[in-house]
Every structure is written in C-alpha cells, then in structure tokens.
Amino acid sequence: MRRSCAVLIITALATTAMAGCSSHRVDPAAYQSASCVDLDTSIGMNSREISATAVRRGKVDSWEPPFWLAGARRGAEAVKNRQTAKIDRLQQQGTAMTAERARRC
C-alpha cells in the first residue's frame, strides 16, 4: 500500500513539473521583447486562467454553508474577494499583452 502511494505521488509530481515546462508565460516586464507567438500563447493562457478563476468564484458564491459552521460565510466571502482581485489583475495583464500585440504584430 505504501509503495503504491509513493508511486502515485511521484507520478503526480513529475506530471506537474512536466506540465509547467510545456507552456510558459511571458513576464509582464518582458512584453516588449516577447515574440508575437509568445504573446499569443500568453494571452490564451491568461484567458483560460480568468475563466477558471471566474468559475471557481461562482461556485464559492453560490455555496450555502450550513448554519452551524461558524465563520463559513466570512471565509467564503474572503475567498470570493481574493478571486475577484486575481481576475482584476489577470485582466490588466491581458489588456497590456493585447495592447502590445496590437502595437507590434
């Protein structure tokens, strides 16, 4: 049992590491030096991340915590606010990338 768990953990870590290497994100400070293909890839990744975060925020927003769970509403509100801030930040990055792509490509 322990051996199979260790194998699963190692496999999951290796898969995660390899997935991070297959696609990279352009650093916001390096938009000017990025190629058009890199900008397109980053814009696509940014859009997917915005969508995924919005879906998670919607799930948190529609969740009704049980009455006996103390502080659950406050915690859910904090998570929702954090995800809203992340979406705002991602939208600003996307706008910057799109403007740079429109300027150069």
C-alpha positions as CSV (number, residue, x, y, z in Angstrom):
1,M,0.0,0.0,0.0
2,R,2.8,2.5,0.9
3,R,4.7,1.7,-2.3
4,S,1.7,2.4,-4.5
5,C,1.0,5.7,-2.7
6,A,4.6,6.7,-3.2
7,V,4.5,5.8,-6.8
8,L,1.3,7.9,-7.3
9,I,2.8,10.9,-5.5
10,I,6.0,10.7,-7.6
11,T,3.9,10.4,-10.8
12,A,1.8,13.3,-9.9
13,L,4.8,15.5,-9.1
14,A,6.5,14.5,-12.3
15,T,3.4,15.2,-14.3
16,T,3.0,18.6,-12.7
17,A,6.7,19.5,-13.3
18,M,6.5,18.5,-16.9
19,A,3.2,20.4,-17.5
20,G,4.9,23.5,-16.2
21,C,7.7,23.1,-18.7
22,S,5.5,22.6,-21.7
23,S,3.9,26.0,-21.6
24,H,5.4,29.2,-20.3
25,R,4.0,32.6,-19.6
26,V,5.6,35.8,-20.7
27,D,6.8,38.0,-17.8
28,P,4.8,41.3,-17.8
29,A,8.0,43.3,-17.8
30,A,9.2,41.4,-20.9
31,Y,6.2,42.1,-23.2
32,Q,8.2,44.4,-25.4
33,S,10.9,41.8,-26.1
34,A,8.5,38.8,-26.5
35,S,7.7,37.4,-29.9
36,C,4.2,37.5,-31.4
37,V,3.8,33.8,-30.9
38,D,4.8,34.1,-27.2
39,L,2.3,36.9,-26.7
40,D,-0.5,34.9,-28.4
41,T,0.3,31.9,-26.1
42,S,0.3,34.1,-23.0
43,I,-2.9,35.8,-24.0
44,G,-4.6,32.4,-24.4
45,M,-3.2,31.1,-21.1
46,N,-4.4,34.4,-19.4
47,S,-7.9,34.0,-20.8
48,R,-8.1,30.4,-19.6
49,E,-6.9,31.3,-16.2
50,I,-9.5,34.2,-16.0
51,S,-12.3,31.7,-17.0
52,A,-11.2,29.1,-14.5
53,T,-11.0,31.6,-11.7
54,A,-14.4,33.0,-12.5
55,V,-15.9,29.5,-12.4
56,R,-14.3,28.9,-9.0
57,R,-15.6,32.2,-7.8
58,G,-19.1,31.4,-9.0
59,K,-19.0,28.1,-7.1
60,V,-17.9,29.8,-3.9
61,D,-20.6,32.5,-4.4
62,S,-23.4,30.0,-4.8
63,W,-22.3,27.8,-1.9
64,E,-24.7,27.9,1.1
65,P,-22.8,27.0,4.2
66,P,-24.6,25.2,7.0
67,F,-25.9,27.3,9.8
68,W,-23.7,25.5,12.4
69,L,-20.4,26.2,10.6
70,A,-19.1,29.2,12.4
71,G,-17.3,31.7,10.1
72,A,-18.0,29.9,6.9
73,R,-19.7,32.9,5.3
74,R,-16.9,35.2,6.2
75,G,-14.4,32.7,4.8
76,A,-16.3,32.2,1.6
77,E,-16.5,36.0,1.2
78,A,-12.7,36.3,1.7
79,V,-12.1,33.6,-0.9
80,K,-14.5,35.3,-3.3
81,N,-12.8,38.7,-2.8
82,R,-9.4,37.2,-3.4
83,Q,-10.5,35.5,-6.6
84,T,-12.1,38.8,-7.7
85,A,-8.8,40.6,-7.1
86,K,-7.0,37.8,-9.1
87,I,-9.4,38.3,-12.0
88,D,-8.8,42.0,-12.0
89,R,-5.0,41.5,-12.0
90,L,-5.3,39.0,-14.8
91,Q,-7.5,41.3,-16.9
92,Q,-5.0,44.1,-16.5
93,Q,-2.2,41.8,-17.7
94,G,-4.3,40.6,-20.6
95,T,-5.0,44.2,-21.6
96,A,-1.3,45.0,-21.5
97,M,-0.5,41.9,-23.6
98,T,-3.2,42.7,-26.1
99,A,-2.1,46.3,-26.5
100,E,1.5,45.2,-27.1
101,R,0.4,42.6,-29.6
102,A,-1.8,45.2,-31.4
103,R,1.1,47.6,-31.5
104,R,3.7,45.2,-32.9
105,C,2.1,42.2,-34.6
